[in-house]
Amino acid sequence: MNEIISVVLDLDDKLTEKITGAGMDEDSMLLADHQVIESVYRLFCAMKQPVPSEFLRKNRVREIIYSILCGSCGRAFLQSAANVAETEEIYKANSWIKANFRDSFSVENLAGQRNMSISQFHQKFKSLVGMGPLQCQKRLRLTEARRLMLDENRNVTEASADVGYESLSQFIRDYRRMFGLAPKEDILNIRR
């Protein structure tokens, strides 16, 4: 990803506009498509040398990326790379939520850290994770509270406070919605 971004940043502005906008002419794209194959071949040849060169490898990879961008798949390749970068940002946000689910946070701050609008961030998060960021936090909190009550014999009040709930009644309502029973009943049921 870093190499792709680096190559795109090094491109001439007019070339970038052609790739993303009006497109390249057919002959140039055909030539670039053939150059991809030649560059990959040279990369493999360089790797077979007795002393492999990291310098050659890195520059061949950049050459391949450049040829792909200028070829018939350039625009699609660039769009896919942008989607991968956004996907990586969403997974980083999800990892952060998993590590900090006990703490309060705002979706607005998470979106801002990822350079996305709130609606864009929420939509992409929900699409990739299967639920919104706050739903994800709630699920993590409730699952951990259940584990604390089962494995560490915490009472309902202790478990709810430990996972970050400020309101016991809200905790009980959310718990019942997720697991179908109030916390005490659920834990007794599981233990039976």
C-alpha positions as CSV (number, residue, x, y, z in Angstrom):
1,M,0.0,0.0,0.0
2,N,2.8,2.4,0.9
3,E,4.5,1.7,-2.5
4,I,1.3,2.4,-4.4
5,I,0.8,5.7,-2.5
6,S,4.4,6.6,-3.1
7,V,4.1,5.9,-6.9
8,V,0.9,7.9,-7.1
9,L,2.4,10.9,-5.3
10,D,5.4,10.8,-7.7
11,L,3.2,10.9,-10.8
12,D,2.8,14.0,-12.9
13,D,-0.5,15.7,-12.2
14,K,-1.6,15.5,-15.8
15,L,-1.0,11.7,-15.8
16,T,-2.9,11.3,-12.5
17,E,-5.9,13.2,-14.1
18,K,-5.8,10.9,-17.1
19,I,-5.8,7.8,-15.0
20,T,-8.6,9.0,-12.7
21,G,-10.6,11.0,-15.2
22,A,-10.8,10.9,-19.0
23,G,-8.5,7.9,-19.3
24,M,-5.4,7.1,-21.2
25,D,-5.4,6.5,-25.0
26,E,-5.8,2.9,-26.1
27,D,-2.2,2.5,-27.5
28,S,-0.6,3.9,-24.3
29,M,-2.7,1.5,-22.2
30,L,-1.8,-1.5,-24.4
31,L,1.9,-0.6,-24.1
32,A,1.6,-0.3,-20.3
33,D,-0.1,-3.6,-20.1
34,H,2.8,-5.3,-21.9
35,Q,5.3,-3.4,-19.7
36,V,3.6,-5.0,-16.6
37,I,4.5,-8.5,-17.9
38,E,8.1,-7.4,-18.8
39,S,8.6,-5.8,-15.4
40,V,7.4,-8.8,-13.5
41,Y,9.7,-11.0,-15.6
42,R,12.7,-8.7,-14.7
43,L,11.7,-8.8,-11.1
44,F,11.8,-12.6,-11.0
45,C,15.1,-12.5,-12.9
46,A,16.5,-10.1,-10.3
47,M,15.4,-12.4,-7.5
48,K,17.3,-15.3,-8.9
49,Q,20.6,-13.5,-9.0
50,P,23.3,-14.8,-6.6
51,V,23.1,-11.6,-4.6
52,P,19.5,-10.5,-4.6
53,S,19.3,-6.7,-4.6
54,E,16.6,-5.0,-2.4
55,F,17.2,-1.9,-4.4
56,L,16.3,-3.6,-7.7
57,R,13.3,-5.4,-6.1
58,K,11.9,-2.2,-4.8
59,N,12.3,-0.3,-8.0
60,R,10.9,-3.2,-10.1
61,V,7.8,-3.2,-7.8
62,R,7.4,0.6,-8.4
63,E,7.8,0.0,-12.1
64,I,5.1,-2.6,-12.0
65,I,2.7,-0.4,-10.1
66,Y,3.4,2.5,-12.5
67,S,2.7,0.2,-15.5
68,I,-0.6,-1.1,-13.9
69,L,-1.7,2.5,-13.2
70,C,-1.0,3.5,-16.8
71,G,-2.6,0.4,-18.3
72,S,-6.2,-0.7,-19.0
73,C,-6.9,-1.5,-15.3
74,G,-5.3,1.7,-13.9
75,R,-8.4,3.5,-12.7
76,A,-9.9,0.3,-11.1
77,F,-6.5,-0.5,-9.5
78,L,-6.4,3.0,-8.0
79,Q,-10.0,2.7,-6.7
80,S,-9.3,-0.7,-5.2
81,A,-6.2,0.6,-3.5
82,A,-8.2,3.5,-2.0
83,N,-10.8,1.0,-0.7
84,V,-8.1,-1.2,0.8
85,A,-6.7,1.9,2.7
86,E,-10.2,2.7,4.0
87,T,-10.8,-0.9,5.0
88,E,-7.5,-0.9,6.9
89,E,-8.6,2.3,8.7
90,I,-11.9,0.6,9.7
91,Y,-10.1,-2.4,11.1
92,K,-7.8,-0.2,13.0
93,A,-10.8,1.6,14.5
94,N,-12.4,-1.8,15.3
95,S,-9.2,-2.9,17.0
96,W,-9.1,0.3,19.0
97,I,-12.7,-0.3,20.2
98,K,-11.8,-3.8,21.2
99,A,-8.9,-2.6,23.3
100,N,-10.9,0.3,24.8
101,F,-14.5,-0.9,25.0
102,R,-14.7,0.0,28.7
103,D,-14.1,3.7,27.9
104,S,-16.6,6.1,26.4
105,F,-15.9,7.5,23.0
106,S,-17.7,9.3,20.2
107,V,-18.1,8.1,16.7
108,E,-17.4,11.6,15.6
109,N,-13.8,11.4,17.1
110,L,-13.2,8.0,15.6
111,A,-14.4,9.2,12.1
112,G,-12.2,12.3,12.4
113,Q,-9.1,10.3,13.3
114,R,-9.7,8.3,10.1
115,N,-10.3,11.4,8.0
116,M,-13.9,10.3,7.2
117,S,-17.3,11.9,7.7
118,I,-19.4,10.4,10.4
119,S,-21.9,8.9,8.0
120,Q,-19.1,7.5,5.7
121,F,-17.3,6.0,8.7
122,H,-20.5,4.6,10.2
123,Q,-21.5,3.1,6.8
124,K,-18.1,1.5,6.1
125,F,-17.8,0.3,9.7
126,K,-21.2,-1.4,9.6
127,S,-20.5,-2.9,6.2
128,L,-17.2,-4.4,7.3
129,V,-17.9,-5.3,10.9
130,G,-21.6,-6.1,10.7
131,M,-22.7,-3.5,13.2
132,G,-22.1,0.1,14.1
133,P,-19.2,1.2,16.4
134,L,-21.4,1.8,19.4
135,Q,-23.2,-1.5,18.9
136,C,-19.8,-3.2,18.7
137,Q,-18.8,-1.5,22.0
138,K,-22.0,-2.6,23.7
139,R,-21.7,-6.2,22.5
140,L,-18.1,-6.3,23.8
141,R,-19.1,-4.8,27.2
142,L,-22.0,-7.2,27.7
143,T,-20.0,-10.3,26.7
144,E,-17.2,-9.3,29.0
145,A,-19.7,-8.6,31.9
146,R,-21.2,-12.1,31.3
147,R,-17.8,-13.6,31.5
148,L,-17.0,-11.7,34.7
149,M,-20.2,-13.0,36.3
150,L,-19.6,-16.6,35.2
151,D,-15.8,-17.0,35.6
152,E,-15.0,-14.5,38.4
153,N,-18.3,-14.6,40.3
154,R,-18.8,-10.9,40.1
155,N,-22.2,-9.6,41.0
156,V,-24.3,-7.6,38.5
157,T,-23.3,-4.3,39.9
158,E,-19.6,-5.0,39.9
159,A,-19.7,-6.5,36.4
160,S,-21.6,-3.6,34.9
161,A,-19.3,-1.0,36.5
162,D,-16.2,-2.9,35.5
163,V,-17.1,-2.9,31.8
164,G,-17.9,0.8,31.7
165,Y,-21.7,1.1,32.4
166,E,-22.6,4.1,34.5
167,S,-26.2,3.1,34.9
168,L,-27.1,-0.3,36.3
169,S,-30.7,-0.1,34.9
170,Q,-29.3,0.6,31.4
171,F,-26.9,-2.4,31.8
172,I,-29.8,-4.7,32.8
173,R,-32.0,-3.5,29.8
174,D,-29.1,-4.0,27.3
175,Y,-28.2,-7.3,28.8
176,R,-31.8,-8.6,28.6
177,R,-32.0,-7.4,24.9
178,M,-28.8,-9.2,24.0
179,F,-29.1,-12.5,26.0
180,G,-32.9,-12.7,26.4
181,L,-32.8,-12.8,30.2
182,A,-31.9,-10.5,33.1
183,P,-28.2,-11.0,34.2
184,K,-28.9,-12.9,37.4
185,E,-31.4,-15.3,35.7
186,D,-29.1,-15.8,32.7
187,I,-26.1,-16.7,34.9
188,L,-28.2,-19.1,37.0
189,N,-29.5,-20.7,33.9
190,I,-26.1,-21.2,32.4
191,R,-24.7,-22.6,35.7
192,R,-27.6,-25.1,35.8
